[in-house]
Amino acid sequence: MSTCPSAERKPVSGVETEPHYILKLSCAAAPGIVAAVTTALAAQGANLVETAQFWDRQSDRFFLRVAFLASEVQEGQIVDALAPVKTRFEMETTLRHTGRKPRILVMVSRFDHALLHLLYQVRVGWLDAEVVGIVSNHPDACRIAEHEGLPFFHVPVIRDTKPEAEARLLALVEETDADLVVLARYMQVLSDEMSRALSGRVINIHHSFLPSFKGAKPYHQAHERGVKLIGATAHYVTADLDEGPIIEQEAERVAHSMTPDDLVAVGRDVESRVLARAVKMHLEGRVMLNGQRTVVFN
């Protein structure tokens, strides 16, 4: 019997030769916003790579995402250059240097399909991130963490100890310096307090049906009702269970000839894809919150 030699896993990614920044901003709609921002960046020698903008007439808010290269200035100089524009338009802004990989903490229960898909996409470089650990309320995912060379944190959750468990989870977010928490079929409801503490930093995947089925065995319920479409929704976690701002969705047609197990298989595939796409959009700074909705620059 032969054994496979161990090998260092290196992500497949492009080579970035200059500092690459992503600027996101929102403010009340007004003339001259784009001109003011791009003029300030141009004065610092920035080379624009990608821009996207949206005016939401319902809220009268303006959203802008700018990706740019800047080789001659430091991040602090860019912040200072944008300060007058930020004050003038009363902007909410974030500026991120892409040289530091975002850090992801993944939480999972017993269904590991979405977790495995995420890990693969990180390994091959499609998700440009660093997974800093796997957290689970069950020990099952320990073998996956061990195989991937990742820290594993077993945090059991029962009703009587849930506050202590959530305190441990929040501590892990701080200890690992995680930028994003991904619930890859983590089958525990986060408390209102934890949802607020991590607002905008937690993405969940949820099976969504037309109609929607809650509770145990949703795919079996869907089969009993003869649904023709099943799908999944990735969203930010809020205190409203499974009703946070939606990032990505997908539906797939199914047939009457399919068994409940067939629907489960289709669901696993859709959930994995949708969650990975939502995480990618978030990591690339393509998602902006607009009240209970999102602006997603694909």
Backbone as CSV, one residue per row, in Angstrom:
resi,resn,N_x,N_y,N_z,CA_x,CA_y,CA_z,C_x,C_y,C_z
1,MET,0.854,-1.187,0.000,0.000,0.000,0.000,0.893,1.243,0.000
2,SER,0.638,2.141,-0.962,1.442,3.359,-1.035,0.762,4.471,-0.259
3,THR,1.531,5.438,0.185,0.995,6.605,0.878,1.281,7.843,0.062
4,CYS,0.402,8.828,0.192,0.584,10.070,-0.557,1.574,10.955,0.174
5,PRO,2.560,11.500,-0.515,3.501,12.416,0.136,2.801,13.713,0.492
6,SER,3.199,14.276,1.614,2.624,15.559,2.002,3.204,16.640,1.125
7,ALA,2.421,17.675,0.881,2.881,18.779,0.041,2.274,20.067,0.550
8,GLU,3.032,21.121,0.462,2.519,22.427,0.868,1.494,22.891,-0.155
9,ARG,0.341,23.360,0.342,-0.718,23.811,-0.560,-0.580,25.305,-0.785
10,LYS,-0.423,25.672,-2.029,-0.259,27.078,-2.358,-1.428,27.517,-3.234
11,PRO,-2.118,28.612,-2.822,-3.229,29.098,-3.627,-2.760,29.541,-5.005
12,VAL,-3.634,29.347,-5.977,-3.370,29.837,-7.322,-3.904,31.250,-7.395
13,SER,-3.043,32.218,-7.590,-3.508,33.603,-7.620,-2.605,34.417,-8.526
14,GLY,-3.111,35.583,-8.894,-2.342,36.482,-9.726,-1.290,37.225,-8.923
15,VAL,-0.384,37.892,-9.616,0.672,38.639,-8.962,0.297,40.107,-8.966
16,GLU,0.262,40.709,-7.783,-0.070,42.111,-7.654,1.216,42.905,-7.531
17,THR,1.510,43.765,-8.493,2.787,44.469,-8.522,2.720,45.821,-7.829
18,GLU,1.531,46.375,-7.581,1.393,47.660,-6.933,0.348,47.571,-5.826
19,PRO,0.436,48.485,-4.846,-0.593,48.505,-3.798,-1.982,48.708,-4.392
20,HIS,-2.888,47.867,-4.006,-4.242,47.857,-4.553,-5.208,48.173,-3.412
21,TYR,-6.052,49.160,-3.636,-6.991,49.594,-2.608,-8.429,49.468,-3.116
22,ILE,-9.341,49.287,-2.167,-10.772,49.316,-2.477,-11.420,50.338,-1.563
23,LEU,-12.028,51.340,-2.169,-12.744,52.385,-1.448,-14.240,52.178,-1.640
24,LYS,-14.976,52.154,-0.524,-16.431,52.093,-0.581,-16.978,53.296,0.169
25,LEU,-18.040,53.890,-0.386,-18.637,55.034,0.297,-20.126,55.117,0.012
26,SER,-20.839,55.728,0.927,-22.257,56.032,0.736,-22.546,57.369,1.390
27,CYS,-23.506,58.072,0.810,-23.895,59.381,1.327,-25.200,59.789,0.669
28,ALA,-25.739,60.902,1.103,-26.925,61.435,0.439,-26.560,61.794,-1.003
29,ALA,-27.479,61.515,-1.920,-27.213,61.803,-3.332,-27.034,63.301,-3.543
30,ALA,-26.040,63.651,-4.359,-25.755,65.053,-4.659,-24.880,65.105,-5.905
31,PRO,-24.924,66.227,-6.651,-24.047,66.349,-7.820,-22.580,66.445,-7.397
32,GLY,-21.696,65.882,-8.201,-20.279,66.093,-8.029,-19.549,65.099,-7.156
33,ILE,-20.239,64.065,-6.674,-19.590,63.120,-5.760,-18.466,62.369,-6.461
34,VAL,-18.756,61.771,-7.587,-17.750,60.980,-8.296,-16.574,61.855,-8.710
35,ALA,-16.874,63.049,-9.210,-15.808,63.959,-9.633,-14.900,64.331,-8.470
36,ALA,-15.494,64.592,-7.315,-14.699,64.990,-6.156,-13.800,63.850,-5.683
37,VAL,-14.346,62.648,-5.653,-13.579,61.494,-5.184,-12.453,61.173,-6.153
38,THR,-12.756,61.085,-7.430,-11.731,60.696,-8.403,-10.662,61.782,-8.551
39,THR,-11.052,63.044,-8.393,-10.068,64.129,-8.451,-9.086,64.027,-7.285
40,ALA,-9.623,63.731,-6.084,-8.763,63.581,-4.911,-7.808,62.405,-5.080
41,LEU,-8.299,61.318,-5.638,-7.444,60.153,-5.854,-6.404,60.429,-6.934
42,ALA,-6.816,61.098,-8.007,-5.887,61.409,-9.092,-4.748,62.297,-8.594
43,ALA,-5.053,63.197,-7.666,-4.028,64.089,-7.121,-2.967,63.313,-6.344
44,GLN,-3.304,62.112,-5.907,-2.355,61.251,-5.203,-1.682,60.253,-6.146
45,GLY,-1.942,60.384,-7.432,-1.332,59.502,-8.417,-2.000,58.154,-8.531
46,ALA,-3.251,58.056,-8.071,-3.959,56.780,-8.124,-4.382,56.451,-9.550
47,ASN,-4.299,55.183,-9.885,-4.733,54.693,-11.191,-5.981,53.849,-10.981
48,LEU,-7.132,54.326,-11.463,-8.394,53.631,-11.243,-8.425,52.333,-12.036
49,VAL,-8.838,51.262,-11.352,-8.932,49.938,-11.969,-10.382,49.593,-12.272
50,GLU,-11.278,49.944,-11.353,-12.686,49.570,-11.507,-13.537,50.528,-10.687
51,THR,-14.646,50.972,-11.252,-15.591,51.814,-10.521,-17.006,51.299,-10.752
52,ALA,-17.841,51.449,-9.733,-19.256,51.100,-9.844,-20.033,52.024,-8.929
53,GLN,-21.198,52.460,-9.371,-21.987,53.398,-8.584,-23.472,53.110,-8.717
54,PHE,-24.227,53.558,-7.720,-25.669,53.340,-7.736,-26.356,54.422,-6.917
55,TRP,-27.400,54.994,-7.488,-28.234,55.964,-6.769,-29.561,55.284,-6.460
56,ASP,-29.818,55.076,-5.179,-31.076,54.482,-4.747,-32.083,55.613,-4.547
57,ARG,-32.980,55.769,-5.499,-33.931,56.874,-5.442,-34.900,56.758,-4.264
58,GLN,-35.176,55.541,-3.852,-36.113,55.358,-2.741,-35.580,55.964,-1.439
59,SER,-34.301,55.736,-1.160,-33.697,56.282,0.056,-32.900,57.547,-0.217
60,ASP,-32.743,57.892,-1.503,-31.933,59.024,-1.938,-30.495,58.903,-1.436
61,ARG,-29.982,57.680,-1.438,-28.598,57.424,-1.050,-27.780,57.076,-2.280
62,PHE,-26.526,57.489,-2.246,-25.611,57.224,-3.349,-24.524,56.277,-2.851
63,PHE,-24.199,55.266,-3.654,-23.209,54.255,-3.286,-22.132,54.203,-4.367
64,LEU,-20.879,54.115,-3.929,-19.764,54.104,-4.878,-18.687,53.135,-4.391
65,ARG,-18.176,52.333,-5.315,-17.036,51.449,-5.055,-15.960,51.763,-6.085
66,VAL,-14.752,52.018,-5.600,-13.628,52.327,-6.486,-12.454,51.432,-6.112
67,ALA,-11.954,50.685,-7.071,-10.724,49.920,-6.892,-9.620,50.659,-7.643
68,PHE,-8.484,50.870,-6.976,-7.421,51.645,-7.618,-6.044,51.194,-7.143
69,LEU,-5.038,51.520,-7.960,-3.644,51.267,-7.631,-2.992,52.588,-7.233
70,ALA,-2.136,52.539,-6.221,-1.421,53.740,-5.789,-0.055,53.313,-5.276
71,SER,0.979,53.606,-6.032,2.304,53.093,-5.703,3.194,54.089,-4.982
72,GLU,2.853,55.362,-5.038,3.750,56.383,-4.505,3.314,56.950,-3.159
73,VAL,2.181,56.531,-2.637,1.661,57.122,-1.398,1.305,56.037,-0.401
74,GLN,1.237,56.420,0.857,0.839,55.525,1.914,-0.674,55.629,2.130
75,GLU,-1.217,54.619,2.800,-2.654,54.590,3.040,-3.112,55.825,3.803
76,GLY,-2.323,56.256,4.774,-2.699,57.438,5.542,-2.810,58.680,4.683
77,GLN,-1.962,58.802,3.663,-2.039,59.951,2.766,-3.322,59.938,1.948
78,ILE,-3.759,58.746,1.557,-5.018,58.641,0.807,-6.187,59.045,1.697
79,VAL,-6.169,58.577,2.941,-7.226,58.940,3.882,-7.273,60.459,4.062
80,ASP,-6.101,61.067,4.232,-6.050,62.525,4.413,-6.554,63.256,3.176
81,ALA,-6.220,62.746,1.992,-6.646,63.398,0.754,-8.163,63.340,0.581
82,LEU,-8.758,62.255,1.065,-10.211,62.094,0.917,-10.998,62.784,2.029
83,ALA,-10.320,63.192,3.098,-11.008,63.757,4.256,-11.895,64.961,3.912
84,PRO,-11.417,65.938,3.129,-12.296,67.071,2.802,-13.543,66.654,2.013
85,VAL,-13.380,65.697,1.115,-14.522,65.210,0.337,-15.504,64.485,1.254
86,LYS,-14.972,63.679,2.171,-15.818,62.960,3.119,-16.630,63.929,3.963
87,THR,-15.986,64.976,4.429,-16.687,65.977,5.248,-17.724,66.733,4.426
88,ARG,-17.353,67.127,3.245,-18.254,67.915,2.379,-19.562,67.190,2.100
89,PHE,-19.472,65.880,1.813,-20.671,65.127,1.446,-21.212,64.273,2.593
90,GLU,-20.602,64.375,3.786,-21.019,63.597,4.954,-21.078,62.102,4.610
91,MET,-19.960,61.620,4.134,-19.878,60.248,3.637,-19.575,59.253,4.748
92,GLU,-20.068,58.033,4.554,-19.598,56.871,5.297,-18.642,56.137,4.370
93,THR,-17.397,55.943,4.797,-16.387,55.370,3.913,-15.628,54.239,4.585
94,THR,-15.139,53.316,3.756,-14.162,52.312,4.190,-13.105,52.212,3.107
95,LEU,-11.851,52.075,3.545,-10.734,51.930,2.621,-9.947,50.702,3.051
96,ARG,-9.750,49.773,2.111,-9.036,48.544,2.452,-7.887,48.295,1.493
97,HIS,-6.752,47.977,2.063,-5.577,47.584,1.288,-5.676,46.075,1.050
98,THR,-5.639,45.665,-0.193,-5.849,44.254,-0.501,-4.601,43.407,-0.277
99,GLY,-3.505,44.033,0.149,-2.301,43.263,0.426,-2.459,42.338,1.615
100,ARG,-3.366,42.652,2.531,-3.645,41.789,3.679,-4.864,40.946,3.364
101,LYS,-4.698,39.643,3.401,-5.819,38.764,3.120,-6.853,38.863,4.242
102,PRO,-8.136,38.981,3.915,-9.167,38.950,4.946,-9.138,37.607,5.672
103,ARG,-9.437,37.639,6.954,-9.368,36.451,7.801,-10.794,35.945,8.069
104,ILE,-11.013,34.656,7.801,-12.342,34.046,7.913,-12.362,33.010,9.021
105,LEU,-13.367,33.079,9.859,-13.649,32.046,10.850,-14.924,31.339,10.407
106,VAL,-14.850,30.044,10.167,-15.992,29.289,9.639,-16.634,28.482,10.763
107,MET,-17.959,28.573,10.860,-18.700,27.828,11.866,-19.609,26.824,11.165
108,VAL,-19.649,25.607,11.691,-20.374,24.526,11.042,-20.914,23.583,12.107
109,SER,-21.968,22.851,11.766,-22.462,21.806,12.666,-22.093,20.458,12.066
110,ARG,-23.077,19.648,11.653,-22.742,18.317,11.129,-22.720,18.251,9.600
111,PHE,-23.477,19.109,8.928,-23.494,19.097,7.461,-22.292,19.893,6.967
112,ASP,-21.335,19.224,6.324,-20.059,19.864,6.019,-19.860,20.217,4.548
113,HIS,-20.900,20.086,3.715,-20.717,20.322,2.284,-20.305,21.770,1.983
114,ALA,-20.956,22.740,2.635,-20.624,24.146,2.374,-19.234,24.475,2.891
115,LEU,-18.858,23.907,4.023,-17.517,24.105,4.568,-16.457,23.591,3.601
116,LEU,-16.629,22.364,3.109,-15.642,21.768,2.209,-15.498,22.574,0.924
117,HIS,-16.619,23.087,0.412,-16.565,23.890,-0.812,-15.799,25.193,-0.561
118,LEU,-16.052,25.828,0.576,-15.327,27.056,0.916,-13.820,26.799,1.006
119,LEU,-13.457,25.731,1.696,-12.041,25.427,1.870,-11.359,25.173,0.532
120,TYR,-12.065,24.493,-0.362,-11.483,24.237,-1.678,-11.272,25.539,-2.445
121,GLN,-12.272,26.430,-2.410,-12.163,27.678,-3.157,-11.070,28.575,-2.587
122,VAL,-10.822,28.487,-1.292,-9.689,29.202,-0.705,-8.377,28.571,-1.162
123,ARG,-8.334,27.241,-1.163,-7.114,26.524,-1.528,-6.664,26.856,-2.944
124,VAL,-7.618,26.965,-3.879,-7.240,27.213,-5.267,-7.143,28.704,-5.578
125,GLY,-7.443,29.561,-4.579,-7.264,30.987,-4.773,-8.447,31.740,-5.315
126,TRP,-9.566,31.069,-5.579,-10.764,31.782,-6.057,-11.310,32.683,-4.955
127,LEU,-11.228,32.219,-3.712,-11.511,33.069,-2.560,-10.171,33.524,-2.003
128,ASP,-9.914,34.807,-2.093,-8.636,35.345,-1.648,-8.742,35.688,-0.164
129,ALA,-8.550,34.683,0.671,-8.733,34.856,2.108,-7.901,33.840,2.862
130,GLU,-7.795,34.064,4.160,-7.121,33.126,5.049,-8.140,32.585,6.041
131,VAL,-8.316,31.284,6.069,-9.200,30.664,7.057,-8.413,30.509,8.346
132,VAL,-8.899,31.146,9.415,-8.134,31.159,10.669,-8.644,30.114,11.663
133,GLY,-9.697,29.389,11.294,-10.161,28.335,12.175,-11.541,27.849,11.806
134,ILE,-11.868,26.660,12.312,-13.193,26.067,12.149,-13.785,25.885,13.539
135,VAL,-15.003,26.360,13.716,-15.711,26.258,14.996,-16.932,25.385,14.793
136,SER,-17.213,24.503,15.744,-18.395,23.651,15.636,-18.936,23.320,17.017
137,ASN,-20.247,23.129,17.049,-20.891,22.666,18.283,-20.888,21.134,18.356
138,HIS,-20.281,20.489,17.358,-20.102,19.038,17.348,-18.639,18.736,17.015
139,PRO,-18.136,17.568,17.368,-16.728,17.252,17.087,-16.473,16.766,15.663
140,ASP,-17.514,16.560,14.857,-17.367,15.905,13.555,-16.349,16.573,12.639
141,ALA,-16.339,17.914,12.627,-15.490,18.638,11.667,-14.028,18.679,12.082
142,CYS,-13.700,18.074,13.205,-12.305,18.074,13.656,-11.391,17.421,12.618
143,ARG,-11.849,16.330,12.017,-11.020,15.620,11.034,-10.745,16.494,9.810
144,ILE,-11.721,17.329,9.428,-11.516,18.228,8.291,-10.468,19.278,8.643
145,ALA,-10.598,19.861,9.827,-9.632,20.867,10.262,-8.224,20.280,10.314
146,GLU,-8.118,19.072,10.827,-6.818,18.413,10.923,-6.229,18.177,9.541
147,HIS,-7.066,17.734,8.610,-6.607,17.482,7.234,-6.134,18.762,6.566
148,GLU,-6.819,19.883,6.870,-6.466,21.154,6.233,-5.392,21.913,7.008
149,GLY,-4.991,21.394,8.169,-3.991,22.087,8.976,-4.510,23.345,9.612
150,LEU,-5.794,23.312,10.015,-6.437,24.486,10.597,-6.776,24.249,12.061
151,PRO,-6.800,25.306,12.866,-7.240,25.157,14.253,-8.715,24.765,14.301
152,PHE,-9.052,23.887,15.238,-10.446,23.471,15.423,-10.880,23.807,16.838
153,PHE,-12.050,24.420,16.946,-12.577,24.828,18.238,-13.946,24.174,18.440
154,HIS,-14.010,23.271,19.396,-15.270,22.599,19.706,-15.953,23.376,20.829
155,VAL,-17.091,23.992,20.490,-17.839,24.788,21.463,-19.257,24.233,21.539
156,PRO,-19.497,23.266,22.428,-20.839,22.700,22.554,-21.845,23.777,22.975
157,VAL,-23.072,23.627,22.479,-24.124,24.593,22.808,-25.363,23.839,23.264
158,ILE,-25.789,24.077,24.495,-27.082,23.619,24.978,-27.790,24.808,25.586
159,ARG,-29.080,24.674,25.815,-29.867,25.823,26.250,-29.299,26.463,27.511
160,ASP,-28.918,25.656,28.488,-28.473,26.200,29.773,-27.115,26.887,29.696
161,THR,-26.298,26.501,28.695,-24.951,27.073,28.608,-24.761,27.968,27.382
162,LYS,-25.844,28.321,26.705,-25.708,29.109,25.478,-25.024,30.458,25.724
163,PRO,-25.336,31.203,26.782,-24.624,32.474,26.993,-23.117,32.287,27.116
164,GLU,-22.690,31.253,27.847,-21.260,30.995,27.986,-20.643,30.586,26.650
165,ALA,-21.389,29.789,25.868,-20.883,29.362,24.557,-20.716,30.557,23.631
166,GLU,-21.684,31.461,23.631,-21.582,32.622,22.753,-20.469,33.564,23.199
167,ALA,-20.247,33.655,24.500,-19.119,34.455,24.976,-17.812,33.879,24.457
168,ARG,-17.722,32.551,24.434,-16.529,31.884,23.900,-16.396,32.140,22.399
169,LEU,-17.513,32.104,21.684,-17.472,32.357,20.246,-17.002,33.770,19.957
170,LEU,-17.517,34.752,20.692,-17.082,36.136,20.490,-15.603,36.285,20.827
171,ALA,-15.163,35.580,21.851,-13.746,35.626,22.205,-12.885,35.047,21.087
172,LEU,-13.365,33.980,20.443,-12.621,33.382,19.332,-12.507,34.348,18.154
173,VAL,-13.566,35.100,17.904,-13.514,36.087,16.821,-12.404,37.093,17.105
174,GLU,-12.312,37.521,18.361,-11.273,38.479,18.727,-9.893,37.838,18.700
175,GLU,-9.779,36.628,19.255,-8.477,35.963,19.346,-7.886,35.662,17.968
176,THR,-8.746,35.308,17.023,-8.276,34.979,15.678,-8.197,36.213,14.777
177,ASP,-8.657,37.348,15.297,-8.670,38.587,14.517,-9.444,38.395,13.215
178,ALA,-10.580,37.711,13.319,-11.387,37.383,12.131,-12.101,38.621,11.604
179,ASP,-12.025,38.808,10.286,-12.748,39.892,9.637,-14.178,39.479,9.303
180,LEU,-14.377,38.184,9.078,-15.687,37.682,8.662,-15.940,36.336,9.306
181,VAL,-17.165,36.143,9.783,-17.608,34.853,10.300,-18.586,34.269,9.293
182,VAL,-18.336,33.029,8.872,-19.188,32.377,7.880,-19.903,31.208,8.538
183,LEU,-21.227,31.237,8.520,-22.020,30.139,9.060,-22.304,29.164,7.920
184,ALA,-21.469,28.146,7.827,-21.573,27.161,6.747,-22.422,25.991,7.218
185,ARG,-23.721,26.233,7.343,-24.683,25.292,7.919,-24.382,25.067,9.408
186,TYR,-24.242,26.175,10.124,-24.139,26.149,11.580,-25.562,26.192,12.111
187,MET,-25.990,25.102,12.732,-27.408,24.924,13.039,-27.773,25.405,14.442
188,GLN,-27.225,26.561,14.809,-27.591,27.207,16.055,-27.998,28.647,15.751
189,VAL,-29.054,29.113,16.403,-29.514,30.483,16.219,-28.668,31.405,17.092
190,LEU,-28.069,32.417,16.482,-27.291,33.376,17.252,-28.225,34.312,18.009
191,SER,-27.853,34.644,19.220,-28.677,35.538,20.033,-28.684,36.946,19.436
192,ASP,-29.657,37.752,19.875,-29.712,39.140,19.418,-28.431,39.875,19.774
193,GLU,-27.907,39.605,20.960,-26.697,40.294,21.410,-25.502,39.958,20.521
194,MET,-25.355,38.679,20.188,-24.228,38.289,19.342,-24.401,38.813,17.926
195,SER,-25.628,38.792,17.418,-25.892,39.308,16.077,-25.538,40.788,15.991
196,ARG,-25.876,41.538,17.035,-25.554,42.966,17.033,-24.049,43.194,17.160
197,ALA,-23.396,42.383,17.994,-21.955,42.548,18.194,-21.169,42.319,16.909
198,LEU,-21.685,41.448,16.038,-20.985,41.107,14.793,-21.733,41.617,13.562
199,SER,-22.494,42.668,13.732,-23.320,43.196,12.635,-22.476,43.480,11.392
200,GLY,-22.932,42.963,10.249,-22.237,43.172,8.985,-21.006,42.305,8.801
201,ARG,-20.754,41.402,9.773,-19.535,40.573,9.707,-19.856,39.083,9.748
202,VAL,-21.142,38.724,9.636,-21.543,37.314,9.666,-22.428,37.019,8.466
203,ILE,-22.049,36.008,7.689,-22.845,35.577,6.542,-23.367,34.172,6.807
204,ASN,-24.637,33.976,6.531,-25.290,32.676,6.751,-25.841,32.141,5.432
205,ILE,-25.926,30.820,5.331,-26.583,30.201,4.181,-27.869,29.557,4.666
206,HIS,-28.951,29.797,3.937,-30.259,29.306,4.360,-30.956,28.657,3.166
207,HIS,-31.545,27.509,3.405,-32.333,26.865,2.349,-33.607,27.682,2.153
208,SER,-33.847,28.142,0.952,-35.040,28.953,0.682,-35.873,28.257,-0.379
209,PHE,-37.143,28.133,-0.118,-38.049,27.477,-1.038,-39.218,28.397,-1.387
210,LEU,-39.861,28.078,-2.474,-41.138,28.697,-2.833,-42.185,27.583,-2.860
211,PRO,-43.006,27.405,-1.804,-43.015,28.190,-0.567,-41.863,27.816,0.352
212,SER,-41.730,28.583,1.450,-40.650,28.336,2.412,-41.083,27.308,3.433
213,PHE,-40.143,26.441,3.786,-40.428,25.410,4.789,-39.448,25.561,5.940
214,LYS,-39.983,25.678,7.135,-39.156,25.837,8.319,-39.228,24.571,9.156
215,GLY,-38.283,24.465,10.081,-38.306,23.312,10.974,-37.495,22.156,10.429
216,ALA,-37.809,20.965,10.920,-37.025,19.773,10.585,-37.292,19.293,9.160
217,LYS,-36.260,18.761,8.534,-36.329,18.141,7.219,-37.060,19.007,6.178
218,PRO,-36.547,20.203,5.881,-37.238,21.076,4.924,-37.330,20.479,3.528
219,TYR,-36.329,19.684,3.113,-36.378,19.099,1.771,-37.465,18.027,1.694
220,HIS,-37.673,17.320,2.771,-38.757,16.333,2.792,-40.116,17.035,2.756
221,GLN,-40.227,18.165,3.460,-41.463,18.938,3.404,-41.720,19.438,1.978
222,ALA,-40.653,19.876,1.327,-40.790,20.364,-0.042,-41.231,19.244,-0.976
223,HIS,-40.687,18.063,-0.767,-41.065,16.920,-1.592,-42.540,16.586,-1.418
224,GLU,-43.011,16.645,-0.181,-44.412,16.332,0.098,-45.356,17.343,-0.556
225,ARG,-44.882,18.572,-0.706,-45.725,19.601,-1.325,-45.531,19.673,-2.841
226,GLY,-44.617,18.876,-3.374,-44.431,18.851,-4.821,-43.840,20.114,-5.403
227,VAL,-42.882,20.694,-4.728,-42.292,21.935,-5.229,-41.583,21.696,-6.558
228,LYS,-41.472,22.758,-7.333,-40.801,22.684,-8.629,-39.487,23.464,-8.649
229,LEU,-39.268,24.284,-7.636,-38.025,25.032,-7.516,-37.517,24.933,-6.084
230,ILE,-36.226,24.679,-5.940,-35.608,24.782,-4.629,-34.385,25.678,-4.781
231,GLY,-33.942,26.224,-3.672,-32.830,27.152,-3.788,-32.187,27.450,-2.463
232,ALA,-31.378,28.500,-2.441,-30.664,28.883,-1.233,-30.467,30.388,-1.234
233,THR,-30.347,30.942,-0.038,-30.152,32.372,0.150,-28.991,32.608,1.103
234,ALA,-28.031,33.410,0.691,-26.949,33.836,1.576,-27.250,35.255,2.021
235,HIS,-27.154,35.487,3.326,-27.536,36.796,3.858,-26.701,37.138,5.077
236,TYR,-26.678,38.425,5.408,-26.051,38.844,6.655,-26.966,38.466,7.812
237,VAL,-26.354,38.119,8.915,-27.114,37.712,10.095,-27.536,38.942,10.882
238,THR,-28.816,38.977,11.241,-29.359,40.019,12.109,-30.178,39.345,13.199
239,ALA,-30.739,40.164,14.068,-31.564,39.626,15.146,-32.832,38.973,14.606
240,ASP,-33.253,39.346,13.395,-34.427,38.721,12.768,-33.989,37.425,12.094
241,LEU,-34.429,36.307,12.618,-33.979,35.001,12.150,-34.200,34.828,10.654
242,ASP,-33.098,34.548,9.934,-33.136,34.272,8.497,-33.775,35.388,7.682
243,GLU,-33.745,36.614,8.202,-34.339,37.734,7.477,-33.363,38.887,7.309
244,GLY,-32.066,38.608,7.418,-31.069,39.659,7.245,-30.918,40.063,5.797
245,PRO,-30.211,41.172,5.537,-30.019,41.665,4.161,-29.430,40.582,3.254
246,ILE,-30.074,40.365,2.118,-29.714,39.285,1.204,-28.541,39.695,0.315
247,ILE,-27.568,38.791,0.202,-26.402,39.028,-0.647,-26.528,38.286,-1.970
248,GLU,-26.914,37.011,-1.913,-26.951,36.189,-3.119,-28.016,35.109,-2.984
249,GLN,-28.634,34.749,-4.095,-29.639,33.683,-4.132,-29.504,32.895,-5.426
250,GLU,-30.012,31.668,-5.373,-30.077,30.847,-6.585,-31.189,29.827,-6.407
251,ALA,-31.892,29.553,-7.471,-32.932,28.519,-7.462,-32.665,27.542,-8.592
252,GLU,-33.059,26.299,-8.372,-32.863,25.270,-9.391,-34.142,24.458,-9.538
253,ARG,-34.500,24.166,-10.779,-35.730,23.429,-11.045,-35.555,21.952,-10.695
254,VAL,-36.588,21.383,-10.076,-36.589,19.961,-9.743,-37.843,19.316,-10.329
255,ALA,-37.843,17.987,-10.366,-38.933,17.263,-11.034,-39.695,16.391,-10.049
256,HIS,-40.906,16.023,-10.450,-41.755,15.185,-9.604,-41.146,13.804,-9.378
257,SER,-40.280,13.397,-10.280,-39.682,12.065,-10.177,-38.567,11.985,-9.137
258,MET,-38.148,13.113,-8.615,-37.044,13.124,-7.664,-37.510,12.684,-6.280
259,THR,-36.648,11.981,-5.589,-36.919,11.562,-4.217,-36.469,12.662,-3.258
260,PRO,-36.852,12.576,-1.979,-36.336,13.544,-1.007,-34.813,13.573,-0.974
261,ASP,-34.174,12.421,-1.112,-32.713,12.392,-1.118,-32.139,13.127,-2.325
262,ASP,-32.848,13.052,-3.466,-32.414,13.794,-4.648,-32.464,15.298,-4.381
263,LEU,-33.540,15.736,-3.721,-33.679,17.159,-3.411,-32.593,17.605,-2.444
264,VAL,-32.278,16.765,-1.479,-31.208,17.089,-0.542,-29.888,17.275,-1.294
265,ALA,-29.621,16.406,-2.264,-28.376,16.497,-3.040,-28.327,17.791,-3.848
266,VAL,-29.446,18.129,-4.497,-29.506,19.387,-5.242,-29.314,20.559,-4.291
267,GLY,-29.973,20.486,-3.137,-29.866,21.562,-2.158,-28.451,21.761,-1.663
268,ARG,-27.742,20.664,-1.408,-26.356,20.777,-0.956,-25.510,21.537,-1.972
269,ASP,-25.706,21.194,-3.241,-24.924,21.815,-4.298,-25.223,23.306,-4.402
270,VAL,-26.510,23.657,-4.381,-26.903,25.064,-4.496,-26.416,25.860,-3.295
271,GLU,-26.588,25.319,-2.101,-26.143,26.014,-0.892,-24.651,26.314,-0.941
272,SER,-23.866,25.342,-1.356,-22.413,25.519,-1.396,-22.016,26.626,-2.363
273,ARG,-22.629,26.623,-3.548,-22.291,27.635,-4.547,-22.702,29.030,-4.097
274,VAL,-23.911,29.142,-3.589,-24.430,30.453,-3.198,-23.614,31.055,-2.056
275,LEU,-23.285,30.236,-1.073,-22.495,30.745,0.056,-21.123,31.215,-0.411
276,ALA,-20.465,30.431,-1.250,-19.134,30.811,-1.730,-19.183,32.115,-2.514
277,ARG,-20.203,32.289,-3.353,-20.314,33.531,-4.124,-20.552,34.724,-3.211
278,ALA,-21.394,34.544,-2.197,-21.662,35.637,-1.263,-20.401,36.031,-0.507
279,VAL,-19.645,35.036,-0.068,-18.397,35.319,0.647,-17.425,36.064,-0.269
280,LYS,-17.327,35.644,-1.521,-16.420,36.296,-2.472,-16.816,37.760,-2.674
281,MET,-18.110,38.010,-2.846,-18.573,39.390,-3.042,-18.235,40.260,-1.834
282,HIS,-18.428,39.686,-0.637,-18.116,40.437,0.581,-16.620,40.712,0.668
283,LEU,-15.791,39.693,0.428,-14.349,39.852,0.538,-13.815,40.886,-0.443
284,GLU,-14.423,40.980,-1.605,-13.974,41.922,-2.624,-14.590,43.300,-2.449
285,GLY,-15.323,43.499,-1.363,-15.919,44.802,-1.102,-17.005,45.184,-2.083
286,ARG,-17.731,44.202,-2.578,-18.770,44.467,-3.570,-20.168,44.579,-2.966
287,VAL,-20.266,44.425,-1.648,-21.567,44.457,-0.984,-21.622,45.657,-0.048
288,MET,-22.694,46.435,-0.156,-22.892,47.580,0.724,-24.292,47.516,1.298
289,LEU,-24.401,47.749,2.584,-25.693,47.710,3.250,-26.484,48.976,2.946
290,ASN,-27.763,48.773,2.668,-28.677,49.876,2.377,-29.947,49.629,3.181
291,GLY,-29.881,49.901,4.489,-31.005,49.573,5.360,-31.140,48.072,5.493
292,GLN,-32.310,47.536,5.171,-32.547,46.106,5.220,-32.204,45.412,3.911
293,ARG,-31.687,46.169,2.957,-31.319,45.611,1.662,-29.813,45.751,1.457
294,THR,-29.342,45.245,0.327,-27.944,45.383,-0.023,-27.801,45.953,-1.429
295,VAL,-26.723,46.630,-1.654,-26.284,47.016,-2.993,-25.101,46.096,-3.309
296,VAL,-25.207,45.337,-4.380,-24.164,44.370,-4.740,-23.615,44.722,-6.117
297,PHE,-22.359,45.135,-6.151,-21.700,45.474,-7.408,-20.992,44.223,-7.936
298,ASN,-21.628,43.515,-8.875,-21.058,42.286,-9.423,-19.870,42.571,-10.335
